Amino acid sequence: MNLPMLMTFLRILLIPVLVIIFYIPYAWTHIIAAIIFSLASITDWLDGYLARKLNQTSDFGAFLDPVADKLMVASALVLLVKGPHFPYIAIPAIVIISREIAISALREWMAEVGKRASVAVSYMGKIKTTTQFLAIISLLACNPFQFGPLKIVGYILLYFAALLTLWSMVMYLKAAAYQLKT
């Protein structure tokens, strides 16, 4: 167990905290939920940076880090879909969650055939994840019953993240196309 791995576990442990805070019926809880998600998002960047910098990378860490990200994003999107403006969030949320499941399955299958490196995380994936994080933080920070500029920015970022999600999925499928044909 090392510091980067502890940060990954912290990200997973923050998920139930986020859910509990989200459902507390006080006016300030949306801001606290956004702060919790922001903290978790920062640990996503920081744990990878520290693992490389401190030479503490591991196969388990490489496996668990994207799982933690997917759990965090999917949990937050499910919470946001519950809100009063859910029709605007439902479609990009379904696209994002579906892609994450599909690409995780593709990576697992490619690993079984010894070609995991061809579907490794790309720079596009990092941009997609950052856009998702910013969209979710923006949407969590807003009062769910009010519509304002920050919520509009959150929606725009979420739809942009959904487009990046589809684009990165196409890139991964192209990278795996040879194996998919066999």
GUVEX-913490 format. One line per field, with one value per residue: residue in three letters; chain; x, y, z of N, C-alpha, C in turn. Coordinates in steps of 0.05 Angstrom, whole numbers, plus 5000, padded with zeros to 4 digits. Layout:
BEGIN
type = [ala ...]
mol = [A ...]
nxx = [X ...]
nyy = [Y ...]
nzz = [Z ...]
caxx = [X ...]
cayy = [Y ...]
cazz = [Z ...]
cxx = [X ...]
cyy = [Y ...]
czz = [Z ...]
% end
This chain:
BEGIN
type = [met asn leu pro met leu met thr phe leu arg ile leu leu ile pro val leu val ile ile phe tyr ile pro tyr ala trp thr his ile ile ala ala ile ile phe ser leu ala ser ile thr asp trp leu asp gly tyr leu ala arg lys leu asn gln thr ser asp phe gly ala phe leu asp pro val ala asp lys leu met val ala ser ala leu val leu leu val lys gly pro his phe pro tyr ile ala ile pro ala ile val ile ile ser arg glu ile ala ile ser ala leu arg glu trp met ala glu val gly lys arg ala ser val ala val ser tyr met gly lys ile lys thr thr thr gln phe leu ala ile ile ser leu leu ala cys asn pro phe gln phe gly pro leu lys ile val gly tyr ile leu leu tyr phe ala ala leu leu thr leu trp ser met val met tyr leu lys ala ala ala tyr gln leu lys thr]
mol = [A A A A A A A A A A A A A A A A A A A A A A A A A A A A A A A A A A A A A A A A A A A A A A A A A A A A A A A A A A A A A A A A A A A A A A A A A A A A A A A A A A A A A A A A A A A A A A A A A A A A A A A A A A A A A A A A A A A A A A A A A A A A A A A A A A A A A A A A A A A A A A A A A A A A A A A A A A A A A A A A A A A A A A A A A A A A A A A A A A A A A A]
nxx = [5017 5013 5021 4996 4960 4929 4903 4872 4837 4814 4784 4745 4721 4699 4653 4604 4600 4591 4541 4508 4513 4491 4437 4420 4374 4387 4402 4456 4480 4489 4534 4573 4572 4593 4644 4664 4664 4700 4747 4754 4763 4811 4845 4846 4879 4925 4940 4959 5001 5035 5046 5077 5119 5140 5155 5119 5084 5037 5010 4960 4944 4942 4899 4858 4853 4826 4777 4759 4751 4710 4669 4661 4645 4600 4567 4558 4533 4486 4462 4454 4418 4372 4353 4311 4317 4327 4317 4352 4400 4399 4407 4463 4485 4471 4499 4552 4559 4546 4587 4631 4624 4625 4677 4708 4696 4717 4771 4783 4774 4812 4858 4856 4868 4919 4930 4925 4953 4940 4893 4902 4898 4887 4909 4864 4826 4840 4827 4772 4757 4771 4737 4688 4692 4693 4643 4608 4622 4606 4550 4536 4547 4507 4443 4393 4341 4343 4357 4413 4471 4517 4496 4481 4532 4550 4516 4530 4584 4576 4549 4589 4628 4601 4602 4659 4666 4640 4673 4723 4710 4702 4754 4780 4754 4770 4824 4822 4800 4824 4830 4778 4756 4776]
nyy = [4976 5043 5115 5136 5093 5095 5143 5130 5093 5128 5160 5123 5114 5164 5164 5141 5181 5227 5213 5211 5265 5291 5278 5302 5346 5405 5473 5483 5436 5422 5451 5429 5377 5386 5403 5356 5321 5350 5345 5290 5287 5315 5280 5240 5259 5270 5220 5189 5221 5222 5167 5157 5195 5180 5131 5088 5056 5004 4941 4930 4981 5007 4981 4992 5048 5070 5044 5066 5119 5111 5091 5136 5176 5153 5146 5200 5220 5190 5210 5264 5257 5247 5296 5356 5374 5330 5310 5336 5317 5262 5236 5248 5225 5171 5158 5167 5131 5082 5078 5075 5025 4992 5001 4985 4931 4918 4929 4890 4843 4850 4848 4794 4770 4786 4837 4885 4934 4960 4985 5022 5076 5139 5204 5232 5207 5227 5281 5276 5255 5298 5337 5314 5313 5369 5384 5355 5376 5429 5422 5396 5437 5473 5497 5450 5465 5513 5552 5573 5611 5578 5527 5523 5524 5476 5439 5447 5431 5378 5355 5363 5330 5281 5278 5275 5227 5191 5197 5181 5128 5108 5114 5076 5029 5027 5019 4968 4939 4901 4856 4848 4828 4777]
nzz = [5000 4982 4977 4927 4917 4963 4954 4910 4934 4970 4935 4919 4968 4977 4947 4972 5011 4980 4958 5005 5024 4980 4985 5032 5059 5055 5038 5027 5012 4958 4943 4978 4959 4907 4922 4946 4902 4871 4901 4898 4843 4837 4865 4827 4786 4817 4841 4799 4780 4826 4831 4785 4793 4843 4831 4842 4815 4799 4778 4799 4816 4767 4746 4784 4787 4738 4747 4794 4776 4739 4772 4805 4768 4744 4789 4805 4759 4759 4806 4789 4747 4774 4788 4779 4726 4695 4642 4608 4623 4622 4571 4555 4601 4598 4550 4566 4611 4587 4548 4581 4605 4559 4538 4581 4581 4530 4538 4576 4547 4506 4537 4551 4503 4497 4478 4505 4507 4460 4469 4509 4557 4527 4506 4489 4521 4570 4564 4556 4606 4640 4621 4633 4689 4701 4681 4714 4765 4758 4751 4798 4834 4828 4851 4849 4835 4811 4753 4721 4698 4711 4711 4657 4633 4655 4630 4576 4578 4594 4550 4512 4534 4527 4471 4464 4490 4456 4411 4431 4441 4390 4371 4404 4388 4335 4343 4363 4322 4288 4321 4334 4288 4284]
caxx = [5000 5028 5005 4978 4939 4911 4887 4852 4817 4799 4765 4723 4707 4684 4628 4581 4598 4578 4512 4495 4512 4473 4409 4413 4357 4395 4409 4484 4491 4499 4561 4590 4574 4612 4671 4672 4671 4725 4769 4758 4775 4839 4860 4850 4904 4947 4950 4975 5026 5052 5055 5099 5140 5153 5160 5103 5063 5032 4989 4934 4938 4934 4872 4838 4849 4803 4753 4751 4741 4684 4650 4656 4630 4573 4551 4550 4513 4460 4451 4445 4395 4350 4344 4287 4323 4339 4317 4376 4424 4395 4419 4492 4493 4470 4521 4578 4560 4547 4613 4650 4620 4634 4706 4720 4694 4736 4798 4786 4776 4838 4878 4856 4881 4946 4932 4915 4967 4928 4870 4910 4887 4899 4907 4836 4812 4845 4811 4745 4753 4772 4712 4667 4695 4685 4614 4595 4626 4588 4522 4532 4549 4482 4418 4379 4316 4347 4371 4430 4494 4535 4482 4483 4559 4551 4502 4547 4607 4567 4544 4615 4640 4588 4614 4686 4663 4635 4696 4744 4701 4708 4783 4787 4744 4788 4849 4817 4786 4837 4824 4749 4750 4785]
cayy = [5000 5067 5140 5137 5073 5105 5164 5117 5083 5151 5167 5104 5118 5189 5160 5142 5208 5244 5206 5220 5294 5299 5274 5317 5368 5432 5490 5484 5409 5420 5462 5409 5354 5394 5403 5328 5311 5364 5332 5263 5292 5322 5256 5224 5269 5269 5193 5180 5237 5212 5140 5159 5211 5165 5104 5070 5045 4976 4931 4934 5010 5013 4970 5004 5077 5075 5034 5087 5141 5103 5090 5163 5191 5140 5153 5228 5223 5179 5230 5287 5249 5247 5324 5366 5379 5305 5303 5348 5302 5233 5226 5246 5206 5144 5155 5165 5106 5059 5077 5065 4996 4979 5003 4968 4903 4916 4927 4864 4823 4854 4837 4765 4761 4796 4862 4908 4959 4974 5001 5036 5103 5158 5233 5239 5197 5246 5305 5268 5253 5325 5351 5301 5323 5397 5385 5345 5395 5452 5414 5391 5462 5488 5489 5434 5476 5539 5550 5596 5608 5556 5503 5523 5516 5448 5424 5448 5413 5350 5347 5362 5306 5259 5276 5265 5200 5175 5199 5164 5101 5102 5110 5050 5008 5026 5006 4939 4928 4877 4834 4843 4813 4749]
cazz = [5000 4980 4976 4904 4920 4984 4942 4894 4953 4980 4914 4921 4994 4975 4932 4990 5024 4960 4957 5030 5024 4959 4993 5056 5050 5062 5015 5022 5005 4930 4943 4991 4939 4886 4934 4949 4875 4862 4916 4885 4816 4841 4872 4803 4773 4835 4846 4776 4780 4847 4825 4766 4805 4865 4821 4857 4798 4803 4760 4813 4815 4739 4743 4803 4782 4721 4759 4813 4760 4727 4794 4813 4747 4741 4813 4803 4737 4769 4824 4774 4731 4793 4792 4764 4698 4686 4613 4595 4633 4618 4547 4558 4623 4586 4531 4581 4627 4568 4536 4601 4607 4534 4535 4601 4571 4508 4550 4589 4526 4493 4555 4550 4478 4498 4463 4522 4500 4437 4479 4533 4560 4509 4512 4485 4544 4592 4559 4561 4635 4651 4613 4650 4717 4702 4677 4738 4786 4752 4755 4827 4849 4824 4864 4829 4828 4797 4727 4718 4680 4717 4702 4628 4628 4661 4608 4552 4583 4594 4522 4499 4545 4514 4444 4467 4498 4432 4394 4442 4438 4362 4370 4417 4371 4312 4352 4368 4300 4277 4339 4334 4264 4286]
cxx = [5018 5010 4986 4955 4919 4893 4866 4830 4801 4778 4740 4707 4691 4657 4604 4578 4584 4548 4497 4492 4491 4444 4401 4397 4363 4404 4439 4496 4501 4527 4580 4594 4594 4641 4681 4681 4697 4749 4775 4771 4804 4856 4864 4876 4928 4958 4967 5002 5045 5062 5078 5123 5155 5160 5145 5079 5061 5010 4961 4926 4929 4906 4851 4833 4827 4777 4742 4739 4713 4662 4642 4639 4602 4556 4541 4529 4486 4447 4440 4420 4370 4338 4321 4293 4335 4337 4341 4401 4422 4410 4450 4501 4492 4492 4547 4580 4561 4574 4633 4648 4631 4664 4720 4719 4714 4764 4803 4790 4804 4861 4880 4869 4909 4951 4923 4928 4954 4903 4877 4898 4902 4896 4878 4820 4816 4829 4782 4739 4753 4746 4688 4668 4685 4655 4600 4598 4608 4559 4517 4531 4523 4459 4402 4353 4318 4363 4387 4454 4512 4522 4484 4511 4562 4539 4519 4571 4599 4562 4571 4630 4627 4598 4643 4686 4658 4659 4718 4736 4707 4738 4792 4777 4761 4814 4846 4805 4798 4829 4795 4741 4757 4768]
cyy = [5025 5091 5141 5117 5082 5127 5152 5105 5105 5160 5149 5108 5145 5186 5159 5168 5227 5239 5216 5250 5304 5298 5289 5341 5396 5447 5488 5457 5407 5431 5442 5385 5361 5394 5374 5316 5324 5351 5305 5267 5299 5298 5238 5233 5264 5240 5183 5195 5226 5184 5140 5173 5195 5137 5083 5060 5015 4967 4935 4963 5018 5002 4986 5034 5082 5065 5055 5111 5135 5102 5118 5178 5179 5147 5182 5233 5212 5198 5254 5281 5250 5275 5332 5371 5354 5300 5314 5332 5273 5223 5226 5227 5178 5138 5150 5139 5082 5056 5066 5035 4982 4979 4986 4939 4898 4913 4900 4842 4826 4845 4807 4754 4773 4821 4887 4934 4974 4990 5014 5064 5122 5186 5242 5230 5216 5272 5300 5267 5280 5340 5340 5312 5352 5400 5377 5364 5419 5445 5408 5417 5479 5478 5474 5446 5504 5534 5575 5591 5584 5529 5501 5514 5486 5431 5424 5430 5384 5339 5345 5336 5281 5255 5265 5235 5182 5175 5180 5134 5091 5097 5083 5027 5005 5012 4976 4925 4902 4853 4828 4827 4784 4733]
czz = [5000 4977 4951 4907 4942 4972 4924 4912 4965 4960 4915 4946 4994 4961 4951 5005 5005 4959 4982 5030 5004 4968 5019 5047 5060 5038 5008 5012 4977 4928 4955 4972 4917 4897 4937 4922 4865 4876 4903 4857 4818 4848 4847 4789 4791 4840 4823 4775 4801 4842 4806 4779 4826 4857 4837 4841 4804 4783 4773 4813 4787 4733 4759 4796 4762 4731 4779 4798 4749 4748 4803 4793 4745 4765 4812 4782 4746 4788 4809 4757 4749 4795 4774 4734 4685 4656 4598 4602 4625 4594 4548 4580 4613 4567 4546 4596 4608 4555 4556 4604 4583 4532 4557 4592 4548 4518 4563 4568 4512 4511 4554 4524 4475 4482 4479 4514 4477 4445 4506 4533 4542 4519 4509 4509 4568 4589 4564 4591 4648 4645 4629 4678 4719 4698 4702 4761 4782 4758 4785 4843 4848 4842 4843 4819 4815 4772 4723 4700 4685 4708 4671 4620 4633 4640 4583 4555 4583 4566 4506 4508 4532 4485 4445 4474 4474 4414 4405 4439 4409 4359 4382 4400 4346 4320 4356 4344 4289 4295 4339 4310 4266 4304]
% end
